[in-house]
Amino acid sequence: MTAQGTRYSALTDITPACRTLTEEFSYPTAPKAATRAARWWWAGVMYVVTPFPNKLIALDLTHPGTALWTFSPNPPALPAA
């Protein structure tokens, strides 16, 4: 991700010619609205932060789709708009 938050990459390995890319796994997070959750990985574990209520989920990449643990911080409710 760039400092401007554009998620731009100068890498050229993935092009329209890569037609064999497939989804390895998915993991449901709530709410079901489209999200751009923060995610990072280290030592075979992917960490995902969901939108409000901001759960932190650790996914085992050696067993795709399996959660190791979930942290729910229970933040206060959002104020009414």
VMD Tcl script that builds the backbone (N, CA, C; Angstrom):
set m [mol new atoms 243]
animate dup $m
set s [atomselect $m all]
$s set {name element resname resid chain x y z} {
  {N N MET 1 A 0.857 -1.172 0.000}
  {CA C MET 1 A 0.000 0.000 0.000}
  {C C MET 1 A 0.896 1.226 0.000}
  {N N THR 2 A 0.491 2.223 -0.733}
  {CA C THR 2 A 1.253 3.459 -0.771}
  {C C THR 2 A 0.861 4.347 0.409}
  {N N ALA 3 A 1.623 5.393 0.623}
  {CA C ALA 3 A 1.315 6.341 1.691}
  {C C ALA 3 A -0.051 6.991 1.468}
  {N N GLN 4 A -0.490 7.041 0.218}
  {CA C GLN 4 A -1.799 7.620 -0.108}
  {C C GLN 4 A -2.936 6.604 0.041}
  {N N GLY 5 A -2.605 5.361 0.369}
  {CA C GLY 5 A -3.630 4.341 0.559}
  {C C GLY 5 A -4.174 3.776 -0.729}
  {N N THR 6 A -3.414 3.838 -1.827}
  {CA C THR 6 A -3.934 3.411 -3.121}
  {C C THR 6 A -3.728 1.922 -3.396}
  {N N ARG 7 A -2.942 1.212 -2.589}
  {CA C ARG 7 A -2.658 -0.210 -2.782}
  {C C ARG 7 A -2.058 -0.479 -4.157}
  {N N TYR 8 A -1.274 0.467 -4.667}
  {CA C TYR 8 A -0.620 0.315 -5.965}
  {C C TYR 8 A 0.637 -0.527 -5.822}
  {N N SER 9 A 0.901 -1.355 -6.802}
  {CA C SER 9 A 2.130 -2.143 -6.832}
  {C C SER 9 A 2.754 -2.025 -8.208}
  {N N ALA 10 A 4.051 -1.876 -8.217}
  {CA C ALA 10 A 4.777 -1.806 -9.483}
  {C C ALA 10 A 5.091 -3.204 -10.020}
  {N N LEU 11 A 4.711 -4.236 -9.297}
  {CA C LEU 11 A 4.968 -5.598 -9.760}
  {C C LEU 11 A 4.232 -5.866 -11.069}
  {N N THR 12 A 4.848 -6.643 -11.949}
  {CA C THR 12 A 4.238 -6.924 -13.251}
  {C C THR 12 A 4.019 -8.419 -13.480}
  {N N ASP 13 A 4.166 -9.239 -12.437}
  {CA C ASP 13 A 4.024 -10.686 -12.589}
  {C C ASP 13 A 2.584 -11.116 -12.864}
  {N N ILE 14 A 1.613 -10.433 -12.297}
  {CA C ILE 14 A 0.217 -10.807 -12.484}
  {C C ILE 14 A -0.373 -9.885 -13.548}
  {N N THR 15 A -0.714 -10.463 -14.691}
  {CA C THR 15 A -1.259 -9.716 -15.821}
  {C C THR 15 A -2.523 -10.415 -16.287}
  {N N PRO 16 A -3.249 -9.833 -17.230}
  {CA C PRO 16 A -4.437 -10.519 -17.763}
  {C C PRO 16 A -4.111 -11.903 -18.343}
  {N N ALA 17 A -2.852 -12.149 -18.666}
  {CA C ALA 17 A -2.465 -13.454 -19.195}
  {C C ALA 17 A -2.522 -14.547 -18.122}
  {N N CYS 18 A -2.582 -14.166 -16.857}
  {CA C CYS 18 A -2.663 -15.148 -15.752}
  {C C CYS 18 A -4.116 -15.567 -15.564}
  {N N ARG 19 A -4.595 -16.434 -16.397}
  {CA C ARG 19 A -5.998 -16.853 -16.343}
  {C C ARG 19 A -6.223 -18.052 -15.435}
  {N N THR 20 A -5.165 -18.573 -14.844}
  {CA C THR 20 A -5.315 -19.771 -14.024}
  {C C THR 20 A -5.343 -19.471 -12.529}
  {N N LEU 21 A -5.416 -18.197 -12.144}
  {CA C LEU 21 A -5.502 -17.868 -10.724}
  {C C LEU 21 A -6.829 -18.373 -10.172}
  {N N THR 22 A -6.775 -18.995 -9.013}
  {CA C THR 22 A -7.989 -19.510 -8.377}
  {C C THR 22 A -8.013 -19.102 -6.918}
  {N N GLU 23 A -9.196 -19.020 -6.370}
  {CA C GLU 23 A -9.362 -18.704 -4.956}
  {C C GLU 23 A -8.986 -19.933 -4.144}
  {N N GLU 24 A -8.104 -19.769 -3.178}
  {CA C GLU 24 A -7.679 -20.886 -2.334}
  {C C GLU 24 A -8.690 -21.181 -1.236}
  {N N PHE 25 A -9.201 -20.129 -0.610}
  {CA C PHE 25 A -10.202 -20.312 0.434}
  {C C PHE 25 A -10.873 -18.974 0.706}
  {N N SER 26 A -11.981 -19.027 1.395}
  {CA C SER 26 A -12.635 -17.809 1.862}
  {C C SER 26 A -13.034 -18.041 3.309}
  {N N TYR 27 A -13.218 -16.961 4.010}
  {CA C TYR 27 A -13.623 -17.054 5.412}
  {C C TYR 27 A -14.675 -15.977 5.652}
  {N N PRO 28 A -15.841 -16.365 6.153}
  {CA C PRO 28 A -16.910 -15.376 6.332}
  {C C PRO 28 A -16.620 -14.442 7.507}
  {N N THR 29 A -16.777 -13.165 7.273}
  {CA C THR 29 A -16.703 -12.178 8.345}
  {C C THR 29 A -17.992 -11.386 8.322}
  {N N ALA 30 A -18.429 -10.924 9.459}
  {CA C ALA 30 A -19.645 -10.126 9.529}
  {C C ALA 30 A -19.242 -8.686 9.724}
  {N N PRO 31 A -19.968 -7.728 9.253}
  {CA C PRO 31 A -21.185 -7.837 8.471}
  {C C PRO 31 A -20.900 -8.273 7.044}
  {N N LYS 32 A -21.944 -8.631 6.327}
  {CA C LYS 32 A -21.793 -9.162 4.977}
  {C C LYS 32 A -21.620 -8.075 3.926}
  {N N ALA 33 A -21.499 -6.847 4.336}
  {CA C ALA 33 A -21.264 -5.753 3.382}
  {C C ALA 33 A -19.858 -5.881 2.821}
  {N N ALA 34 A -19.625 -5.263 1.700}
  {CA C ALA 34 A -18.289 -5.275 1.110}
  {C C ALA 34 A -17.318 -4.603 2.067}
  {N N THR 35 A -16.176 -5.235 2.281}
  {CA C THR 35 A -15.203 -4.688 3.212}
  {C C THR 35 A -13.831 -4.622 2.569}
  {N N ARG 36 A -13.014 -3.814 3.118}
  {CA C ARG 36 A -11.604 -3.738 2.758}
  {C C ARG 36 A -10.839 -3.926 4.060}
  {N N ALA 37 A -10.937 -5.109 4.614}
  {CA C ALA 37 A -10.349 -5.384 5.917}
  {C C ALA 37 A -8.827 -5.369 5.864}
  {N N ALA 38 A -8.243 -4.874 6.934}
  {CA C ALA 38 A -6.787 -4.932 7.060}
  {C C ALA 38 A -6.383 -6.390 7.250}
  {N N ARG 39 A -5.286 -6.774 6.617}
  {CA C ARG 39 A -4.826 -8.143 6.787}
  {C C ARG 39 A -3.315 -8.176 6.631}
  {N N TRP 40 A -2.693 -9.094 7.355}
  {CA C TRP 40 A -1.267 -9.320 7.239}
  {C C TRP 40 A -0.991 -10.742 7.665}
  {N N TRP 41 A 0.164 -11.262 7.330}
  {CA C TRP 41 A 0.464 -12.652 7.665}
  {C C TRP 41 A 1.902 -12.783 8.110}
  {N N TRP 42 A 2.121 -13.832 8.924}
  {CA C TRP 42 A 3.446 -14.132 9.441}
  {C C TRP 42 A 3.433 -15.568 9.938}
  {N N ALA 43 A 4.443 -16.322 9.579}
  {CA C ALA 43 A 4.634 -17.695 10.051}
  {C C ALA 43 A 3.407 -18.583 9.829}
  {N N GLY 44 A 2.811 -18.495 8.646}
  {CA C GLY 44 A 1.693 -19.372 8.315}
  {C C GLY 44 A 0.357 -18.971 8.902}
  {N N VAL 45 A 0.279 -17.771 9.462}
  {CA C VAL 45 A -0.981 -17.287 10.040}
  {C C VAL 45 A -1.328 -15.952 9.390}
  {N N MET 46 A -2.585 -15.825 8.925}
  {CA C MET 46 A -3.077 -14.560 8.386}
  {C C MET 46 A -3.964 -13.921 9.445}
  {N N TYR 47 A -3.703 -12.650 9.712}
  {CA C TYR 47 A -4.482 -11.890 10.688}
  {C C TYR 47 A -5.376 -10.921 9.933}
  {N N VAL 48 A -6.668 -10.920 10.256}
  {CA C VAL 48 A -7.648 -10.079 9.576}
  {C C VAL 48 A -8.379 -9.252 10.621}
  {N N VAL 49 A -8.473 -7.945 10.375}
  {CA C VAL 49 A -9.256 -7.066 11.236}
  {C C VAL 49 A -10.510 -6.697 10.464}
  {N N THR 50 A -11.667 -7.004 11.020}
  {CA C THR 50 A -12.936 -6.730 10.344}
  {C C THR 50 A -13.374 -5.295 10.612}
  {N N PRO 51 A -14.334 -4.795 9.813}
  {CA C PRO 51 A -14.920 -3.499 10.145}
  {C C PRO 51 A -15.675 -3.614 11.476}
  {N N PHE 52 A -16.240 -2.522 11.947}
  {CA C PHE 52 A -16.957 -2.536 13.227}
  {C C PHE 52 A -17.809 -3.781 13.326}
  {N N PRO 53 A -17.664 -4.561 14.357}
  {CA C PRO 53 A -17.091 -4.287 15.669}
  {C C PRO 53 A -15.608 -4.618 15.819}
  {N N ASN 54 A -14.825 -4.556 14.775}
  {CA C ASN 54 A -13.372 -4.632 14.815}
  {C C ASN 54 A -12.813 -5.911 15.436}
  {N N LYS 55 A -13.298 -7.048 14.959}
  {CA C LYS 55 A -12.768 -8.321 15.437}
  {C C LYS 55 A -11.407 -8.584 14.797}
  {N N LEU 56 A -10.524 -9.226 15.537}
  {CA C LEU 56 A -9.241 -9.673 15.019}
  {C C LEU 56 A -9.318 -11.187 14.905}
  {N N ILE 57 A -9.101 -11.710 13.697}
  {CA C ILE 57 A -9.218 -13.148 13.445}
  {C C ILE 57 A -7.873 -13.655 12.947}
  {N N ALA 58 A -7.401 -14.751 13.532}
  {CA C ALA 58 A -6.164 -15.398 13.091}
  {C C ALA 58 A -6.553 -16.639 12.296}
  {N N LEU 59 A -6.149 -16.682 11.017}
  {CA C LEU 59 A -6.479 -17.808 10.142}
  {C C LEU 59 A -5.239 -18.659 9.902}
  {N N ASP 60 A -5.383 -19.960 10.022}
  {CA C ASP 60 A -4.296 -20.909 9.803}
  {C C ASP 60 A -4.135 -21.142 8.303}
  {N N LEU 61 A -3.046 -20.666 7.707}
  {CA C LEU 61 A -2.854 -20.817 6.267}
  {C C LEU 61 A -2.421 -22.220 5.887}
  {N N THR 62 A -2.040 -23.057 6.853}
  {CA C THR 62 A -1.708 -24.451 6.541}
  {C C THR 62 A -2.967 -25.306 6.472}
  {N N HIS 63 A -4.075 -24.803 6.998}
  {CA C HIS 63 A -5.393 -25.439 6.902}
  {C C HIS 63 A -6.378 -24.358 6.457}
  {N N PRO 64 A -6.379 -24.028 5.156}
  {CA C PRO 64 A -7.162 -22.897 4.648}
  {C C PRO 64 A -8.608 -22.873 5.125}
  {N N GLY 65 A -9.026 -21.697 5.564}
  {CA C GLY 65 A -10.399 -21.507 6.013}
  {C C GLY 65 A -10.620 -21.830 7.473}
  {N N THR 66 A -9.539 -22.182 8.196}
  {CA C THR 66 A -9.655 -22.550 9.606}
  {C C THR 66 A -9.181 -21.394 10.483}
  {N N ALA 67 A -10.040 -20.972 11.405}
  {CA C ALA 67 A -9.666 -19.908 12.337}
  {C C ALA 67 A -8.958 -20.522 13.539}
  {N N LEU 68 A -7.830 -19.919 13.917}
  {CA C LEU 68 A -7.127 -20.353 15.118}
  {C C LEU 68 A -7.761 -19.732 16.352}
  {N N TRP 69 A -8.096 -18.444 16.242}
  {CA C TRP 69 A -8.764 -17.736 17.324}
  {C C TRP 69 A -9.360 -16.437 16.800}
  {N N THR 70 A -10.283 -15.887 17.596}
  {CA C THR 70 A -10.916 -14.612 17.286}
  {C C THR 70 A -10.910 -13.756 18.542}
  {N N PHE 71 A -10.500 -12.505 18.404}
  {CA C PHE 71 A -10.554 -11.558 19.517}
  {C C PHE 71 A -11.651 -10.550 19.227}
  {N N SER 72 A -12.599 -10.431 20.154}
  {CA C SER 72 A -13.699 -9.469 20.020}
  {C C SER 72 A -13.536 -8.413 21.106}
  {N N PRO 73 A -13.160 -7.184 20.740}
  {CA C PRO 73 A -12.903 -6.157 21.750}
  {C C PRO 73 A -14.154 -5.556 22.379}
  {N N ASN 74 A -15.332 -5.819 21.809}
  {CA C ASN 74 A -16.592 -5.272 22.314}
  {C C ASN 74 A -16.545 -3.756 22.480}
  {N N PRO 75 A -16.305 -3.023 21.394}
  {CA C PRO 75 A -16.278 -1.563 21.485}
  {C C PRO 75 A -17.683 -1.022 21.727}
  {N N PRO 76 A -17.778 0.221 22.208}
  {CA C PRO 76 A -19.115 0.803 22.397}
  {C C PRO 76 A -19.830 0.945 21.054}
  {N N ALA 77 A -21.138 0.958 21.103}
  {CA C ALA 77 A -21.934 1.081 19.888}
  {C C ALA 77 A -21.653 2.406 19.190}
  {N N LEU 78 A -21.775 2.385 17.860}
  {CA C LEU 78 A -21.596 3.608 17.094}
  {C C LEU 78 A -22.757 4.563 17.362}
  {N N PRO 79 A -22.483 5.865 17.431}
  {CA C PRO 79 A -23.585 6.822 17.648}
  {C C PRO 79 A -24.516 6.863 16.442}
  {N N ALA 80 A -25.753 7.159 16.685}
  {CA C ALA 80 A -26.740 7.261 15.599}
  {C C ALA 80 A -26.377 8.429 14.692}
  {N N ALA 81 A -26.596 8.235 13.395}
  {CA C ALA 81 A -26.254 9.303 12.427}
  {C C ALA 81 A -27.280 10.379 12.414}
}
mol reanalyze $m
mol bondsrecalc $m
mol representation Tube
mol addrep $m
